[in-house]
Amino acid sequence: MDIDKDKIDDAVLALLWLTLHDGDRAWKGFDWDTMDRLYKKGLIANPAGKAKSVVLSDEGLQRAEELFRALFTRTKE
C-alpha cells in the first residue's frame, strides 16, 4: 500500500485543532513520525519533550482550522 503522508499530516493537523486549549496548544497524542513532519513543515513547535501538548505556529493554527472545516464539517444543503 502506498500511503500519502501529506494526507496523514493534514488529518493529524486538523485533529490537533480539535484539541486546542490555551489558544495555541494541542494534545500531542499522535504518531511521532507525523508530529516530526509537522514540525519540519513549521506548523508546530518541536514535539520532543515531556509536555503532553504542543504549540501550533500561526501558520499551523490557520491551516489546522481550514483542514478541520474541510475534512470534518458538513456543508449546508
All heavy atoms as a GROMACS GRO file, in nm:
protein
  621
    1MET      N    1   0.084  -0.116   0.000
    1MET     CA    2   0.000   0.000   0.000
    1MET      C    3   0.089   0.124   0.000
    1MET      O    4   0.185   0.133   0.076
    1MET     CB    5  -0.089  -0.003   0.124
    1MET     CG    6  -0.171   0.118   0.140
    1MET     SD    7  -0.291   0.122   0.279
    1MET     CE    8  -0.261  -0.018   0.378
    2ASP      N    9   0.057   0.218  -0.085
    2ASP     CA   10   0.133   0.342  -0.096
    2ASP      C   11   0.060   0.451  -0.017
    2ASP      O   12  -0.045   0.499  -0.061
    2ASP     CB   13   0.148   0.382  -0.244
    2ASP     CG   14   0.239   0.499  -0.263
    2ASP    OD1   15   0.326   0.524  -0.177
    2ASP    OD2   16   0.224   0.569  -0.366
    3ILE      N   17   0.113   0.487   0.099
    3ILE     CA   18   0.047   0.583   0.188
    3ILE      C   19   0.091   0.725   0.152
    3ILE      O   20   0.210   0.752   0.136
    3ILE     CB   21   0.081   0.552   0.334
    3ILE    CG1   22   0.024   0.416   0.372
    3ILE    CG2   23   0.029   0.661   0.427
    3ILE    CD1   24   0.064   0.367   0.509
    4ASP      N   25  -0.006   0.814   0.141
    4ASP     CA   26   0.020   0.956   0.115
    4ASP      C   27   0.041   1.024   0.250
    4ASP      O   28  -0.055   1.058   0.319
    4ASP     CB   29  -0.098   1.017   0.039
    4ASP     CG   30  -0.073   1.161  -0.003
    4ASP    OD1   31   0.012   1.228   0.060
    4ASP    OD2   32  -0.139   1.206  -0.098
    5LYS      N   33   0.164   1.044   0.288
    5LYS     CA   34   0.196   1.101   0.420
    5LYS      C   35   0.147   1.244   0.433
    5LYS      O   36   0.115   1.288   0.544
    5LYS     CB   37   0.346   1.092   0.446
    5LYS     CG   38   0.391   0.948   0.466
    5LYS     CD   39   0.540   0.940   0.491
    5LYS     CE   40   0.580   0.793   0.507
    5LYS     NZ   41   0.724   0.777   0.521
    6ASP      N   42   0.138   1.318   0.323
    6ASP     CA   43   0.086   1.454   0.330
    6ASP      C   44  -0.062   1.453   0.374
    6ASP      O   45  -0.105   1.541   0.449
    6ASP     CB   46   0.101   1.528   0.197
    6ASP     CG   47   0.246   1.568   0.170
    6ASP    OD1   48   0.319   1.597   0.267
    6ASP    OD2   49   0.285   1.568   0.052
    7LYS      N   50  -0.138   1.356   0.327
    7LYS     CA   51  -0.279   1.346   0.369
    7LYS      C   52  -0.288   1.308   0.516
    7LYS      O   53  -0.375   1.358   0.588
    7LYS     CB   54  -0.353   1.244   0.284
    7LYS     CG   55  -0.381   1.293   0.142
    7LYS     CD   56  -0.461   1.192   0.065
    7LYS     CE   57  -0.488   1.241  -0.077
    7LYS     NZ   58  -0.562   1.143  -0.156
    8ILE      N   59  -0.199   1.221   0.561
    8ILE     CA   60  -0.195   1.186   0.704
    8ILE      C   61  -0.162   1.310   0.785
    8ILE      O   62  -0.227   1.339   0.886
    8ILE     CB   63  -0.090   1.074   0.731
    8ILE    CG1   64  -0.125   0.947   0.655
    8ILE    CG2   65  -0.073   1.051   0.882
    8ILE    CD1   66  -0.251   0.879   0.698
    9ASP      N   67  -0.062   1.386   0.741
    9ASP     CA   68  -0.024   1.509   0.811
    9ASP      C   69  -0.141   1.606   0.819
    9ASP      O   70  -0.165   1.668   0.923
    9ASP     CB   71   0.095   1.576   0.741
    9ASP     CG   72   0.222   1.494   0.747
    9ASP    OD1   73   0.226   1.390   0.817
    9ASP    OD2   74   0.318   1.533   0.678
   10ASP      N   75  -0.215   1.620   0.709
   10ASP     CA   76  -0.331   1.710   0.707
   10ASP      C   77  -0.436   1.665   0.808
   10ASP      O   78  -0.492   1.746   0.882
   10ASP     CB   79  -0.393   1.716   0.568
   10ASP     CG   80  -0.313   1.799   0.469
   10ASP    OD1   81  -0.216   1.867   0.511
   10ASP    OD2   82  -0.346   1.796   0.348
   11ALA      N   83  -0.464   1.536   0.812
   11ALA     CA   84  -0.565   1.485   0.904
   11ALA      C   85  -0.522   1.505   1.049
   11ALA      O   86  -0.603   1.547   1.133
   11ALA     CB   87  -0.593   1.337   0.876
   12VAL      N   88  -0.397   1.479   1.080
   12VAL     CA   89  -0.348   1.497   1.216
   12VAL      C   90  -0.350   1.645   1.254
   12VAL      O   91  -0.392   1.682   1.364
   12VAL     CB   92  -0.207   1.436   1.233
   12VAL    CG1   93  -0.143   1.481   1.364
   12VAL    CG2   94  -0.215   1.284   1.226
   13LEU      N   95  -0.310   1.733   1.162
   13LEU     CA   96  -0.314   1.876   1.191
   13LEU      C   97  -0.456   1.921   1.219
   13LEU      O   98  -0.482   1.997   1.312
   13LEU     CB   99  -0.252   1.955   1.075
   13LEU     CG  100  -0.231   2.104   1.100
   13LEU    CD1  101  -0.139   2.129   1.219
   13LEU    CD2  102  -0.176   2.170   0.974
   14ALA      N  103  -0.551   1.871   1.142
   14ALA     CA  104  -0.692   1.904   1.165
   14ALA      C  105  -0.737   1.854   1.302
   14ALA      O  106  -0.809   1.925   1.374
   14ALA     CB  107  -0.778   1.842   1.054
   15LEU      N  108  -0.696   1.736   1.340
   15LEU     CA  109  -0.733   1.682   1.471
   15LEU      C  110  -0.663   1.756   1.585
   15LEU      O  111  -0.718   1.768   1.695
   15LEU     CB  112  -0.705   1.532   1.478
   15LEU     CG  113  -0.799   1.449   1.390
   15LEU    CD1  114  -0.751   1.305   1.384
   15LEU    CD2  115  -0.942   1.456   1.441
   16LEU      N  116  -0.545   1.808   1.560
   16LEU     CA  117  -0.480   1.892   1.661
   16LEU      C  118  -0.566   2.016   1.688
   16LEU      O  119  -0.579   2.060   1.802
   16LEU     CB  120  -0.339   1.934   1.616
   16LEU     CG  121  -0.232   1.825   1.622
   16LEU    CD1  122  -0.104   1.873   1.555
   16LEU    CD2  123  -0.206   1.781   1.764
   17TRP      N  124  -0.627   2.071   1.583
   17TRP     CA  125  -0.715   2.187   1.601
   17TRP      C  126  -0.833   2.152   1.690
   17TRP      O  127  -0.877   2.232   1.773
   17TRP     CB  128  -0.761   2.240   1.466
   17TRP     CG  129  -0.831   2.372   1.475
   17TRP    CD1  130  -0.773   2.496   1.486
   17TRP    CD2  131  -0.971   2.395   1.477
   17TRP    NE1  132  -0.868   2.593   1.494
   17TRP    CE2  133  -0.993   2.534   1.490
   17TRP    CE3  134  -1.083   2.311   1.471
   17TRP    CZ2  135  -1.119   2.590   1.495
   17TRP    CZ3  136  -1.209   2.368   1.477
   17TRP    CH2  137  -1.226   2.506   1.488
   18LEU      N  138  -0.883   2.030   1.677
   18LEU     CA  139  -0.995   1.984   1.759
   18LEU      C  140  -0.960   1.985   1.907
   18LEU      O  141  -1.046   2.007   1.992
   18LEU     CB  142  -1.036   1.842   1.714
   18LEU     CG  143  -1.150   1.776   1.789
   18LEU    CD1  144  -1.282   1.850   1.764
   18LEU    CD2  145  -1.164   1.630   1.745
   19THR      N  146  -0.835   1.961   1.941
   19THR     CA  147  -0.794   1.951   2.082
   19THR      C  148  -0.725   2.077   2.132
   19THR      O  149  -0.657   2.073   2.235
   19THR     CB  150  -0.701   1.829   2.103
   19THR    OG1  151  -0.578   1.850   2.034
   19THR    CG2  152  -0.767   1.701   2.056
   20LEU      N  153  -0.742   2.189   2.064
   20LEU     CA  154  -0.678   2.314   2.106
   20LEU      C  155  -0.722   2.355   2.246
   20LEU      O  156  -0.838   2.340   2.284
   20LEU     CB  157  -0.714   2.428   2.010
   20LEU     CG  158  -0.631   2.441   1.884
   20LEU    CD1  159  -0.686   2.555   1.799
   20LEU    CD2  160  -0.485   2.459   1.912
   21HIS      N  161  -0.627   2.409   2.321
   21HIS     CA  162  -0.654   2.470   2.451
   21HIS      C  163  -0.550   2.578   2.473
   21HIS      O  164  -0.446   2.582   2.406
   21HIS     CB  165  -0.651   2.363   2.563
   21HIS     CG  166  -0.521   2.292   2.575
   21HIS    ND1  167  -0.423   2.333   2.660
   21HIS    CD2  168  -0.471   2.185   2.510
   21HIS    CE1  169  -0.318   2.253   2.650
   21HIS    NE2  170  -0.345   2.161   2.559
   22ASP      N  171  -0.580   2.670   2.560
   22ASP     CA  172  -0.488   2.781   2.589
   22ASP      C  173  -0.449   2.858   2.463
   22ASP      O  174  -0.337   2.908   2.454
   22ASP     CB  175  -0.363   2.733   2.664
   22ASP     CG  176  -0.394   2.670   2.799
   22ASP    OD1  177  -0.499   2.706   2.857
   22ASP    OD2  178  -0.317   2.585   2.846
   23GLY      N  179  -0.537   2.862   2.367
   23GLY     CA  180  -0.515   2.943   2.247
   23GLY      C  181  -0.439   2.876   2.135
   23GLY      O  182  -0.484   2.874   2.021
   24ASP      N  183  -0.322   2.820   2.166
   24ASP     CA  184  -0.239   2.765   2.059
   24ASP      C  185  -0.174   2.631   2.093
   24ASP      O  186  -0.081   2.588   2.027
   24ASP     CB  187  -0.130   2.865   2.019
   24ASP     CG  188  -0.034   2.898   2.133
   24ASP    OD1  189  -0.055   2.850   2.248
   24ASP    OD2  190   0.063   2.972   2.108
   25ARG      N  191  -0.222   2.566   2.197
   25ARG     CA  192  -0.166   2.436   2.238
   25ARG      C  193  -0.265   2.325   2.206
   25ARG      O  194  -0.386   2.344   2.215
   25ARG     CB  195  -0.134   2.434   2.387
   25ARG     CG  196  -0.030   2.536   2.427
   25ARG     CD  197   0.018   2.515   2.569
   25ARG     NE  198   0.105   2.399   2.578
   25ARG     CZ  199   0.234   2.398   2.552
   25ARG    NH1  200   0.294   2.507   2.511
   25ARG    NH2  201   0.306   2.288   2.565
   26ALA      N  202  -0.212   2.209   2.169
   26ALA     CA  203  -0.296   2.094   2.138
   26ALA      C  204  -0.231   1.968   2.194
   26ALA      O  205  -0.109   1.959   2.203
   26ALA     CB  206  -0.315   2.080   1.987
   27TRP      N  207  -0.313   1.873   2.231
   27TRP     CA  208  -0.261   1.746   2.283
   27TRP      C  209  -0.185   1.674   2.173
   27TRP      O  210  -0.230   1.668   2.059
   27TRP     CB  211  -0.374   1.660   2.338
   27TRP     CG  212  -0.447   1.730   2.447
   27TRP    CD1  213  -0.577   1.770   2.446
   27TRP    CD2  214  -0.394   1.774   2.573
   27TRP    NE1  215  -0.608   1.836   2.562
   27TRP    CE2  216  -0.497   1.840   2.642
   27TRP    CE3  217  -0.268   1.764   2.633
   27TRP    CZ2  218  -0.479   1.895   2.768
   27TRP    CZ3  219  -0.251   1.819   2.760
   27TRP    CH2  220  -0.355   1.883   2.825
   28LYS      N  221  -0.072   1.619   2.206
   28LYS     CA  222   0.016   1.562   2.104
   28LYS      C  223   0.018   1.409   2.105
   28LYS      O  224   0.120   1.348   2.082
   28LYS     CB  225   0.158   1.616   2.116
   28LYS     CG  226   0.229   1.580   2.246
   28LYS     CD  227   0.371   1.632   2.242
   28LYS     CE  228   0.448   1.586   2.363
   28LYS     NZ  229   0.584   1.637   2.367
   29GLY      N  230  -0.094   1.347   2.121
   29GLY     CA  231  -0.101   1.201   2.127
   29GLY      C  232  -0.111   1.135   1.990
   29GLY      O  233  -0.194   1.048   1.970
   30PHE      N  234  -0.028   1.177   1.898
   30PHE     CA  235  -0.029   1.121   1.763
   30PHE      C  236   0.107   1.060   1.731
   30PHE      O  237   0.205   1.079   1.803
   30PHE     CB  238  -0.063   1.230   1.660
   30PHE     CG  239  -0.203   1.282   1.673
   30PHE    CD1  240  -0.229   1.400   1.741
   30PHE    CD2  241  -0.310   1.212   1.620
   30PHE    CE1  242  -0.357   1.447   1.755
   30PHE    CE2  243  -0.439   1.258   1.633
   30PHE     CZ  244  -0.463   1.377   1.701
   31ASP      N  245   0.111   0.989   1.622
   31ASP     CA  246   0.232   0.923   1.573
   31ASP      C  247   0.350   1.020   1.571
   31ASP      O  248   0.339   1.131   1.520
   31ASP     CB  249   0.202   0.870   1.433
   31ASP     CG  250   0.323   0.817   1.363
   31ASP    OD1  251   0.372   0.709   1.403
   31ASP    OD2  252   0.370   0.884   1.268
   32TRP      N  253   0.464   0.976   1.626
   32TRP     CA  254   0.582   1.063   1.635
   32TRP      C  255   0.636   1.103   1.499
   32TRP      O  256   0.683   1.216   1.481
   32TRP     CB  257   0.690   0.996   1.718
   32TRP     CG  258   0.662   1.007   1.864
   32TRP    CD1  259   0.618   0.909   1.948
   32TRP    CD2  260   0.667   1.126   1.943
   32TRP    NE1  261   0.597   0.959   2.074
   32TRP    CE2  262   0.627   1.092   2.074
   32TRP    CE3  263   0.702   1.258   1.916
   32TRP    CZ2  264   0.622   1.186   2.177
   32TRP    CZ3  265   0.696   1.352   2.019
   32TRP    CH2  266   0.657   1.315   2.147
   33ASP      N  267   0.632   1.014   1.401
   33ASP     CA  268   0.682   1.048   1.268
   33ASP      C  269   0.598   1.161   1.207
   33ASP      O  270   0.652   1.253   1.146
   33ASP     CB  271   0.682   0.926   1.176
   33ASP     CG  272   0.788   0.824   1.213
   33ASP    OD1  273   0.889   0.862   1.276
   33ASP    OD2  274   0.769   0.706   1.179
   34THR      N  275   0.468   1.152   1.226
   34THR     CA  276   0.379   1.257   1.173
   34THR      C  277   0.405   1.388   1.244
   34THR      O  278   0.416   1.494   1.180
   34THR     CB  279   0.232   1.216   1.190
   34THR    OG1  280   0.210   1.090   1.128
   34THR    CG2  281   0.139   1.320   1.131
   35MET      N  282   0.417   1.385   1.376
   35MET     CA  283   0.444   1.507   1.451
   35MET      C  284   0.577   1.569   1.410
   35MET      O  285   0.588   1.691   1.396
   35MET     CB  286   0.443   1.477   1.601
   35MET     CG  287   0.309   1.429   1.654
   35MET     SD  288   0.177   1.550   1.637
   35MET     CE  289   0.219   1.660   1.771
   36ASP      N  290   0.676   1.486   1.383
   36ASP     CA  291   0.806   1.536   1.338
   36ASP      C  292   0.794   1.603   1.200
   36ASP      O  293   0.854   1.707   1.177
   36ASP     CB  294   0.909   1.423   1.335
   36ASP     CG  295   1.049   1.474   1.312
   36ASP    OD1  296   1.091   1.567   1.385
   36ASP    OD2  297   1.116   1.422   1.221
   37ARG      N  298   0.715   1.544   1.110
   37ARG     CA  299   0.695   1.606   0.978
   37ARG      C  300   0.625   1.741   0.992
   37ARG      O  301   0.663   1.838   0.926
   37ARG     CB  302   0.616   1.514   0.886
   37ARG     CG  303   0.693   1.394   0.836
   37ARG     CD  304   0.623   1.322   0.724
   37ARG     NE  305   0.488   1.279   0.756
   37ARG     CZ  306   0.456   1.162   0.810
   37ARG    NH1  307   0.551   1.075   0.841
   37ARG    NH2  308   0.330   1.130   0.834
   38LEU      N  309   0.525   1.750   1.080
   38LEU     CA  310   0.456   1.876   1.101
   38LEU      C  311   0.551   1.982   1.158
   38LEU      O  312   0.546   2.099   1.121
   38LEU     CB  313   0.335   1.858   1.194
   38LEU     CG  314   0.220   1.775   1.137
   38LEU    CD1  315   0.115   1.751   1.244
   38LEU    CD2  316   0.158   1.843   1.015
   39TYR      N  317   0.641   1.939   1.244
   39TYR     CA  318   0.743   2.028   1.300
   39TYR      C  319   0.836   2.078   1.189
   39TYR      O  320   0.863   2.198   1.177
   39TYR     CB  321   0.821   1.956   1.410
   39TYR     CG  322   0.945   2.028   1.454
   39TYR    CD1  323   0.937   2.153   1.515
   39TYR    CD2  324   1.070   1.971   1.436
   39TYR    CE1  325   1.052   2.219   1.557
   39TYR    CE2  326   1.184   2.035   1.478
   39TYR     CZ  327   1.175   2.160   1.537
   39TYR     OH  328   1.289   2.226   1.578
   40LYS      N  329   0.881   1.986   1.105
   40LYS     CA  330   0.972   2.024   0.995
   40LYS      C  331   0.904   2.115   0.894
   40LYS      O  332   0.970   2.194   0.828
   40LYS     CB  333   1.026   1.898   0.927
   40LYS     CG  334   1.127   1.825   1.012
   40LYS     CD  335   1.177   1.699   0.946
   40LYS     CE  336   1.279   1.629   1.035
   40LYS     NZ  337   1.324   1.502   0.979
   41LYS      N  338   0.772   2.106   0.883
   41LYS     CA  339   0.696   2.195   0.793
   41LYS      C  340   0.669   2.331   0.857
   41LYS      O  341   0.610   2.418   0.794
   41LYS     CB  342   0.562   2.130   0.755
   41LYS     CG  343   0.577   2.008   0.665
   41LYS     CD  344   0.441   1.943   0.638
   41LYS     CE  345   0.455   1.820   0.551
   41LYS     NZ  346   0.324   1.756   0.524
   42GLY      N  347   0.706   2.347   0.984
   42GLY     CA  348   0.687   2.474   1.054
   42GLY      C  349   0.547   2.496   1.107
   42GLY      O  350   0.511   2.609   1.141
   43LEU      N  351   0.468   2.389   1.117
   43LEU     CA  352   0.329   2.403   1.160
   43LEU      C  353   0.311   2.388   1.311
   43LEU      O  354   0.212   2.434   1.367
   43LEU     CB  355   0.243   2.303   1.085
   43LEU     CG  356   0.245   2.321   0.933
   43LEU    CD1  357   0.177   2.204   0.863
   43LEU    CD2  358   0.181   2.453   0.894
   44ILE      N  359   0.407   2.321   1.377
   44ILE     CA  360   0.404   2.305   1.523
   44ILE      C  361   0.545   2.327   1.577
   44ILE      O  362   0.644   2.317   1.504
   44ILE     CB  363   0.352   2.166   1.566
   44ILE    CG1  364   0.446   2.054   1.519
   44ILE    CG2  365   0.210   2.142   1.518
   44ILE    CD1  366   0.413   1.916   1.575
   45ALA      N  367   0.551   2.357   1.708
   45ALA     CA  368   0.680   2.365   1.776
   45ALA      C  369   0.736   2.224   1.792
   45ALA      O  370   0.664   2.125   1.773
   45ALA     CB  371   0.662   2.432   1.911
   46ASN      N  372   0.860   2.216   1.829
   46ASN     CA  373   0.925   2.086   1.846
   46ASN      C  374   0.844   2.000   1.943
   46ASN      O  375   0.826   2.038   2.059
   46ASN     CB  376   1.067   2.106   1.898
   46ASN     CG  377   1.148   1.980   1.895
   46ASN    OD1  378   1.096   1.870   1.880
   46ASN    ND2  379   1.278   1.994   1.908
   47PRO      N  380   0.796   1.884   1.897
   47PRO     CA  381   0.712   1.799   1.982
   47PRO      C  382   0.790   1.718   2.085
   47PRO      O  383   0.730   1.658   2.174
   47PRO     CB  384   0.642   1.708   1.881
   47PRO     CG  385   0.737   1.699   1.767
   47PRO     CD  386   0.806   1.832   1.761
   48ALA      N  387   0.923   1.714   2.073
   48ALA     CA  388   1.003   1.638   2.169
   48ALA      C  389   1.001   1.708   2.304
   48ALA      O  390   1.009   1.831   2.311
   48ALA     CB  391   1.145   1.623   2.118
   49GLY      N  392   0.986   1.633   2.408
   49GLY     CA  393   0.985   1.691   2.542
   49GLY      C  394   0.880   1.623   2.628
   49GLY      O  395   0.803   1.539   2.581
   50LYS      N  396   0.876   1.663   2.753
   50LYS     CA  397   0.787   1.598   2.849
   50LYS      C  398   0.644   1.650   2.844
   50LYS      O  399   0.553   1.585   2.894
   50LYS     CB  400   0.843   1.614   2.990
   50LYS     CG  401   0.973   1.538   3.010
   50LYS     CD  402   1.023   1.553   3.152
   50LYS     CE  403   1.154   1.476   3.169
   50LYS     NZ  404   1.203   1.484   3.306
   51ALA      N  405   0.624   1.768   2.788
   51ALA     CA  406   0.489   1.825   2.784
   51ALA      C  407   0.396   1.735   2.704
   51ALA      O  408   0.437   1.673   2.605
   51ALA     CB  409   0.492   1.964   2.721
   52LYS      N  410   0.271   1.727   2.747
   52LYS     CA  411   0.173   1.644   2.678
   52LYS      C  412   0.103   1.719   2.567
   52LYS      O  413   0.018   1.664   2.498
   52LYS     CB  414   0.070   1.590   2.778
   52LYS     CG  415   0.132   1.494   2.877
   52LYS     CD  416   0.029   1.438   2.971
   52LYS     CE  417   0.095   1.344   3.070
   52LYS     NZ  418  -0.002   1.282   3.158
   53SER      N  419   0.140   1.846   2.549
   53SER     CA  420   0.081   1.924   2.441
   53SER      C  421   0.192   1.991   2.362
   53SER      O  422   0.308   1.997   2.404
   53SER     CB  423  -0.017   2.027   2.496
   53SER     OG  424   0.048   2.117   2.584
   54VAL      N  425   0.154   2.043   2.246
   54VAL     CA  426   0.248   2.107   2.156
   54VAL      C  427   0.188   2.240   2.112
   54VAL      O  428   0.066   2.254   2.106
   54VAL     CB  429   0.279   2.016   2.035
   54VAL    CG1  430   0.157   1.996   1.947
   54VAL    CG2  431   0.394   2.069   1.954
   55VAL      N  432   0.272   2.337   2.082
   55VAL     CA  433   0.226   2.469   2.038
   55VAL      C  434   0.220   2.470   1.886
   55VAL      O  435   0.314   2.428   1.818
   55VAL     CB  436   0.323   2.580   2.088
   55VAL    CG1  437   0.283   2.716   2.032
   55VAL    CG2  438   0.327   2.583   2.240
   56LEU      N  439   0.108   2.518   1.834
   56LEU     CA  440   0.094   2.536   1.689
   56LEU      C  441   0.144   2.675   1.652
   56LEU      O  442   0.119   2.772   1.724
   56LEU     CB  443  -0.052   2.522   1.645
   56LEU     CG  444  -0.103   2.379   1.624
   56LEU    CD1  445  -0.118   2.306   1.755
   56LEU    CD2  446  -0.232   2.381   1.548
   57SER      N  447   0.214   2.685   1.540
   57SER     CA  448   0.257   2.814   1.489
   57SER      C  449   0.135   2.890   1.436
   57SER      O  450   0.027   2.831   1.422
   57SER     CB  451   0.359   2.796   1.376
   57SER     OG  452   0.297   2.736   1.263
   58ASP      N  453   0.151   3.018   1.406
   58ASP     CA  454   0.040   3.094   1.349
   58ASP      C  455  -0.009   3.029   1.220
   58ASP      O  456  -0.129   3.014   1.198
   58ASP     CB  457   0.080   3.239   1.322
   58ASP     CG  458   0.100   3.319   1.450
   58ASP    OD1  459   0.047   3.278   1.556
   58ASP    OD2  460   0.168   3.423   1.444
   59GLU      N  461   0.086   2.989   1.135
   59GLU     CA  462   0.050   2.920   1.011
   59GLU      C  463  -0.018   2.788   1.040
   59GLU      O  464  -0.116   2.750   0.975
   59GLU     CB  465   0.175   2.897   0.925
   59GLU     CG  466   0.148   2.824   0.796
   59GLU     CD  467   0.273   2.788   0.718
   59GLU    OE1  468   0.385   2.822   0.762
   59GLU    OE2  469   0.259   2.725   0.612
   60GLY      N  470   0.033   2.716   1.140
   60GLY     CA  471  -0.026   2.588   1.178
   60GLY      C  472  -0.169   2.603   1.228
   60GLY      O  473  -0.256   2.523   1.194
   61LEU      N  474  -0.194   2.707   1.310
   61LEU     CA  475  -0.330   2.732   1.358
   61LEU      C  476  -0.426   2.758   1.244
   61LEU      O  477  -0.536   2.702   1.239
   61LEU     CB  478  -0.330   2.852   1.454
   61LEU     CG  479  -0.284   2.827   1.596
   61LEU    CD1  480  -0.264   2.960   1.669
   61LEU    CD2  481  -0.382   2.739   1.669
   62GLN      N  482  -0.384   2.843   1.151
   62GLN     CA  483  -0.471   2.877   1.038
   62GLN      C  484  -0.497   2.755   0.951
   62GLN      O  485  -0.610   2.725   0.915
   62GLN     CB  486  -0.408   2.988   0.954
   62GLN     CG  487  -0.492   3.029   0.836
   62GLN     CD  488  -0.428   3.141   0.756
   62GLN    OE1  489  -0.335   3.207   0.800
   62GLN    NE2  490  -0.478   3.162   0.636
   63ARG      N  491  -0.391   2.683   0.918
   63ARG     CA  492  -0.404   2.564   0.832
   63ARG      C  493  -0.485   2.456   0.902
   63ARG      O  494  -0.567   2.389   0.840
   63ARG     CB  495  -0.265   2.512   0.795
   63ARG     CG  496  -0.264   2.395   0.702
   63ARG     CD  497  -0.289   2.436   0.559
   63ARG     NE  498  -0.283   2.317   0.475
   63ARG     CZ  499  -0.379   2.280   0.394
   63ARG    NH1  500  -0.485   2.353   0.377
   63ARG    NH2  501  -0.369   2.169   0.324
   64ALA      N  502  -0.465   2.439   1.033
   64ALA     CA  503  -0.539   2.337   1.109
   64ALA      C  504  -0.689   2.365   1.104
   64ALA      O  505  -0.768   2.273   1.083
   64ALA     CB  506  -0.489   2.333   1.253
   65GLU      N  507  -0.727   2.490   1.124
   65GLU     CA  508  -0.870   2.523   1.120
   65GLU      C  509  -0.927   2.501   0.981
   65GLU      O  510  -1.037   2.446   0.965
   65GLU     CB  511  -0.894   2.667   1.164
   65GLU     CG  512  -1.041   2.701   1.167
   65GLU     CD  513  -1.071   2.839   1.221
   65GLU    OE1  514  -0.977   2.915   1.254
   65GLU    OE2  515  -1.191   2.873   1.229
   66GLU      N  516  -0.854   2.544   0.878
   66GLU     CA  517  -0.901   2.523   0.740
   66GLU      C  518  -0.922   2.375   0.711
   66GLU      O  519  -1.023   2.335   0.654
   66GLU     CB  520  -0.799   2.580   0.640
   66GLU     CG  521  -0.790   2.731   0.640
   66GLU     CD  522  -0.670   2.782   0.561
   66GLU    OE1  523  -0.590   2.701   0.508
   66GLU    OE2  524  -0.653   2.905   0.555
   67LEU      N  525  -0.824   2.294   0.750
   67LEU     CA  526  -0.834   2.150   0.726
   67LEU      C  527  -0.946   2.086   0.807
   67LEU      O  528  -1.019   2.001   0.756
   67LEU     CB  529  -0.701   2.082   0.759
   67LEU     CG  530  -0.589   2.107   0.660
   67LEU    CD1  531  -0.454   2.068   0.718
   67LEU    CD2  532  -0.617   2.032   0.530
   68PHE      N  533  -0.962   2.130   0.933
   68PHE     CA  534  -1.069   2.074   1.014
   68PHE      C  535  -1.204   2.102   0.948
   68PHE      O  536  -1.288   2.013   0.935
   68PHE     CB  537  -1.067   2.133   1.156
   68PHE     CG  538  -1.171   2.072   1.244
   68PHE    CD1  539  -1.145   1.955   1.311
   68PHE    CD2  540  -1.296   2.130   1.257
   68PHE    CE1  541  -1.242   1.896   1.391
   68PHE    CE2  542  -1.394   2.073   1.336
   68PHE     CZ  543  -1.366   1.956   1.403
   69ARG      N  544  -1.224   2.225   0.905
   69ARG     CA  545  -1.351   2.261   0.841
   69ARG      C  546  -1.372   2.183   0.711
   69ARG      O  547  -1.482   2.136   0.683
   69ARG     CB  548  -1.358   2.412   0.818
   69ARG     CG  549  -1.368   2.489   0.946
   69ARG     CD  550  -1.379   2.640   0.922
   69ARG     NE  551  -1.373   2.714   1.046
   69ARG     CZ  552  -1.472   2.727   1.132
   69ARG    NH1  553  -1.588   2.670   1.109
   69ARG    NH2  554  -1.458   2.797   1.243
   70ALA      N  555  -1.267   2.168   0.633
   70ALA     CA  556  -1.277   2.096   0.504
   70ALA      C  557  -1.302   1.947   0.524
   70ALA      O  558  -1.381   1.886   0.451
   70ALA     CB  559  -1.150   2.118   0.423
   71LEU      N  560  -1.236   1.889   0.623
   71LEU     CA  561  -1.244   1.744   0.641
   71LEU      C  562  -1.359   1.697   0.728
   71LEU      O  563  -1.411   1.587   0.710
   71LEU     CB  564  -1.112   1.692   0.701
   71LEU     CG  565  -0.988   1.704   0.612
   71LEU    CD1  566  -0.864   1.669   0.694
   71LEU    CD2  567  -1.000   1.615   0.491
   72PHE      N  568  -1.400   1.780   0.827
   72PHE     CA  569  -1.488   1.727   0.930
   72PHE      C  570  -1.619   1.803   0.951
   72PHE      O  571  -1.690   1.774   1.047
   72PHE     CB  572  -1.414   1.718   1.062
   72PHE     CG  573  -1.290   1.632   1.056
   72PHE    CD1  574  -1.166   1.684   1.086
   72PHE    CD2  575  -1.296   1.499   1.018
   72PHE    CE1  576  -1.051   1.606   1.080
   72PHE    CE2  577  -1.183   1.420   1.012
   72PHE     CZ  578  -1.061   1.474   1.043
   73THR      N  579  -1.651   1.899   0.868
   73THR     CA  580  -1.780   1.967   0.883
   73THR      C  581  -1.868   1.937   0.763
   73THR      O  582  -1.820   1.906   0.654
   73THR     CB  583  -1.765   2.119   0.898
   73THR    OG1  584  -1.702   2.172   0.781
   73THR    CG2  585  -1.682   2.154   1.021
   74ARG      N  586  -1.997   1.944   0.788
   74ARG     CA  587  -2.094   1.920   0.682
   74ARG      C  588  -2.121   2.051   0.608
   74ARG      O  589  -2.122   2.157   0.669
   74ARG     CB  590  -2.225   1.868   0.741
   74ARG     CG  591  -2.213   1.732   0.800
   74ARG     CD  592  -2.349   1.678   0.838
   74ARG     NE  593  -2.334   1.546   0.894
   74ARG     CZ  594  -2.376   1.510   1.013
   74ARG    NH1  595  -2.440   1.596   1.089
   74ARG    NH2  596  -2.358   1.388   1.057
   75THR      N  597  -2.148   2.039   0.481
   75THR     CA  598  -2.187   2.156   0.404
   75THR      C  599  -2.337   2.174   0.412
   75THR      O  600  -2.411   2.076   0.420
   75THR     CB  601  -2.142   2.144   0.257
   75THR    OG1  602  -2.201   2.026   0.203
   75THR    CG2  603  -1.993   2.136   0.245
   76LYS      N  604  -2.382   2.297   0.412
   76LYS     CA  605  -2.526   2.324   0.417
   76LYS      C  606  -2.586   2.295   0.282
   76LYS      O  607  -2.531   2.330   0.178
   76LYS     CB  608  -2.551   2.469   0.456
   76LYS     CG  609  -2.506   2.500   0.597
   76LYS     CD  610  -2.534   2.642   0.631
   76LYS     CE  611  -2.485   2.671   0.772
   76LYS     NZ  612  -2.508   2.809   0.811
   77GLU      N  613  -2.700   2.231   0.284
   77GLU     CA  614  -2.768   2.196   0.157
   77GLU      C  615  -2.885   2.288   0.132
   77GLU      O  616  -2.943   2.346   0.212
   77GLU     CB  617  -2.814   2.052   0.162
   77GLU     CG  618  -2.697   1.958   0.170
   77GLU     CD  619  -2.741   1.814   0.176
   77GLU    OE1  620  -2.858   1.783   0.145
   77GLU    OE2  621  -2.660   1.730   0.210
   0.00000   0.00000   0.00000
